[in-house]
Amino acid sequence: WWVTEAMPTHMPGFAIKPGSLRFEEMFHPSEIPLGWVIAGAYRCGTTSLAGWLDEHPGVALLHNPSSSNREGGGKYFFHDVIRRNFVPKWAMSALERELPEDASFAGVKAPWLLCRWRGRVLLAEMSQVKLVVVVKDWLHLLK
């Protein structure tokens, strides 16, 4: 409604071509059905932690099997979602197809979420998710 009715009053001359609007079902990040996310600084051990968790029979790490860094859950779900305020249905469907029946123990490794502003906002909006943050003291290594 706002785009078609109110926008022209705020921007005279604004017009929308018939049939040019596209609608899709969207989800809020709080609806993402994950139990945990591994995030952290680069080169701090997130891949090692993900590998250990992936070996546990009661934990499901969603990842692309061909990815050596154990990322890519839901067809690289967060790579697509990070640019949006809401999650499109196609992205949520890709993630849900990989989920086991008990999704409370399912999670992903996406360390770069912590390194980007929009990623940190997304993590904050995912209030139901347990966040595993891995950090490394690089100054200690330089001594």
TARAWO-V718249 format. One line per field, one symbol per residue. phi: phi as a letter, one per 30 degrees, with the letter a starting at -180 (. if undefined). burial: I if it has 9 or more other ideal C-beta (glycine too) atoms within 8 Angstrom, else O. Layout:
phi: ???
burial: ???
This chain:
phi: .dddcdedddbejdbcdeiddbcbdbbdedcddccabcblddicjddddddddddddcbccdadedddcicjdihheddddddbdbcddddddddddddddcddccabcbdddddcedddddddddddddccccbbcdddddd
burial: OOOOOOIIOOOOOOOOOOOOOOOOOOIOIOOIOIIIIIIIIOOIOIIOIIIOIIOOOOIIIIIIOOIOOIIOIIOIIIOIIIOOOOIIIOIIOIIIOIIOOOIOIIIIIIIIIIOIOOIIOIIOIIOOIOOIOIOIOOOOOOO
